[in-house]
């Protein structure tokens, strides 16, 4: 239950063999629903996994769509029907998660963020040539984008959206096993 989780506080989800994954549970912050079930996941410095590989190909071979290269919108927005993966490939930025009252997190080159459906996000500031690969799981439908209150149907989408079957960087071979192990 939410009661046993450190809502609004970054916790360690995995820290072994040089790999660090942090998680952040976010309470609803109207009009933003955020996600009651699933945390934001932040993989720190994944270059050990991605070095010497065509990262774009890696994401696609691991069951994620052909990524786009961009930053993050400067307004709070969220998706109701998919998870989103953002891999920082250059520069850095502070990105706020959870709405205007939410946590502001520094994302640096090599960091990967996995955003559950419903979780609002907005870029606050950027440094250097900030750029991300952004992608969705291959089975994701036409992705929606909301800035306000979700409808009943959209809340159901958030509730029923499946957890990605494969890790964007590790595929089926993540050191922690299935993604659920990080929740």
C-alpha positions in Angstrom: 0.0 0.0 0.0 1.0 3.7 -0.4 1.3 3.9 3.4 4.4 1.8 3.4 6.1 3.8 0.7 8.2 6.9 1.0 5.9 9.0 -1.2 7.7 12.1 -2.6 11.1 10.8 -1.5 13.8 9.3 -3.7 14.7 5.8 -2.5 17.2 3.3 -3.7 15.6 0.5 -5.7 18.8 -1.3 -6.7 22.4 -0.7 -5.9 24.6 -3.7 -6.8 27.5 -4.5 -9.1 27.9 -0.8 -10.0 24.3 -0.3 -11.2 22.2 2.3 -9.4 18.4 2.6 -9.8 16.4 5.0 -7.7 12.6 5.2 -7.5 10.1 7.9 -6.6 6.5 7.3 -5.7 4.3 10.4 -6.4 1.0 11.2 -4.8 -1.8 12.7 -7.0 -1.4 16.5 -7.3 -4.6 17.7 -9.0 -5.1 18.1 -11.9 -2.2 15.6 -12.3 -3.1 12.0 -11.3 0.5 10.8 -11.1 0.5 7.0 -10.4 -0.6 5.3 -7.3 0.8 1.9 -8.2 4.1 2.5 -9.9 7.2 4.7 -9.2 9.2 6.8 -11.5 12.5 4.9 -12.0 15.9 6.6 -12.4 18.9 4.6 -13.7 22.1 6.5 -12.9 25.0 6.6 -15.4 24.0 3.7 -17.7 27.0 4.2 -20.0 28.5 1.0 -18.7 25.6 -0.8 -20.4 25.4 1.4 -23.5 29.0 2.1 -24.3 30.3 0.9 -27.7 26.7 0.1 -28.8 24.4 1.9 -31.1 22.0 3.0 -28.3 19.1 3.6 -30.7 19.4 0.0 -32.0 19.7 -1.3 -28.5 16.4 0.4 -27.4 14.6 -1.0 -30.5 16.1 -4.5 -30.1 14.8 -4.5 -26.5 11.2 -4.0 -27.5 11.0 -0.2 -27.5 10.0 2.1 -30.5 12.5 3.9 -32.7 13.4 6.8 -30.4 13.2 10.5 -31.1 15.9 13.0 -30.0 14.7 16.1 -28.1 14.4 17.6 -24.7 11.4 17.6 -22.4 8.5 20.1 -22.8 8.7 23.0 -20.5 5.0 22.6 -19.4 3.6 19.9 -17.1 2.2 17.0 -19.2 1.6 13.3 -18.9 0.5 10.3 -20.9 -2.3 7.9 -19.8 -1.7 4.9 -22.0 2.0 4.2 -21.9 5.2 4.2 -20.0 7.9 6.5 -21.4 11.7 6.0 -21.4 14.0 9.0 -21.6 17.8 8.4 -21.9 20.0 11.5 -21.7 22.6 11.4 -24.4 24.2 14.8 -23.9 24.2 17.8 -21.5 22.0 17.8 -18.4 18.7 19.3 -17.3 16.5 19.7 -14.2 13.2 18.1 -14.8 10.2 18.3 -12.4 8.1 15.2 -11.9 4.6 15.1 -10.3 3.3 18.6 -11.2 4.3 22.1 -10.1 4.7 20.9 -6.4 6.8 17.9 -7.5 10.4 16.8 -7.2 13.0 18.5 -9.4 15.6 16.0 -10.5 18.9 16.5 -12.2 19.2 14.3 -15.3 22.7 14.0 -16.7 24.3 12.3 -19.7 23.9 8.5 -19.3 20.9 8.7 -17.0 17.7 6.9 -18.0 14.3 7.8 -16.5 11.3 5.5 -16.8 8.0 7.4 -16.4 4.9 5.5 -15.5 1.5 6.6 -17.1 -0.1 9.5 -15.3 3.1 11.0 -14.0 3.4 14.7 -14.9 6.8 16.0 -16.1 8.3 19.3 -17.3 11.8 20.6 -18.0 12.8 23.4 -15.6 16.2 24.3 -17.0 18.9 22.7 -19.2 22.7 22.9 -19.5 25.0 22.1 -22.4 23.6 20.5 -25.5 20.8 18.8 -23.5 19.3 15.9 -25.6 17.4 12.8 -24.8 16.4 9.7 -26.7 12.7 9.3 -25.9 10.7 6.1 -26.6 7.7 4.0 -25.7 7.2 0.2 -25.6 6.5 -1.2 -29.0 3.0 -2.3 -28.0 2.1 1.2 -26.8 -1.0 2.6 -28.7 -1.1 6.0 -30.3 0.3 8.0 -27.3 -1.9 10.7 -25.8 -0.7 13.8 -24.1 -2.6 15.6 -21.3 -2.0 18.8 -19.4 -5.1 18.8 -17.2 -7.6 16.7 -15.4 -8.0 13.1 -16.8 -11.5 11.8 -17.7 -12.8 8.6 -16.1 -11.7 6.6 -19.2 -8.2 8.1 -19.0 -7.9 7.2 -15.3 -8.8 3.7 -16.3 -6.0 3.7 -18.9 -3.5 4.7 -16.2 -4.8 2.0 -13.9 -4.7 -0.7 -16.6 -1.5 0.2 -18.5 0.8 -2.7 -18.5 4.3 -2.6 -17.0 6.9 -2.7 -19.8 7.7 -6.4 -20.5 11.4 -5.6 -21.3 13.9 -3.2 -20.0 14.9 -0.5 -22.5 18.6 -1.1 -21.9 18.8 -4.7 -20.7 15.9 -6.4 -22.5 15.2 -9.6 -20.6 18.6 -9.6 -18.9 18.4 -6.9 -16.3 20.5 -7.8 -13.2 17.4 -7.3 -11.0 15.2 -9.6 -13.2 11.7 -8.2 -14.0 11.0 -4.5 -13.7 8.5 -5.2 -10.9 11.5 -6.1 -8.6 12.3 -2.3 -8.6 8.9 -1.3 -7.3 
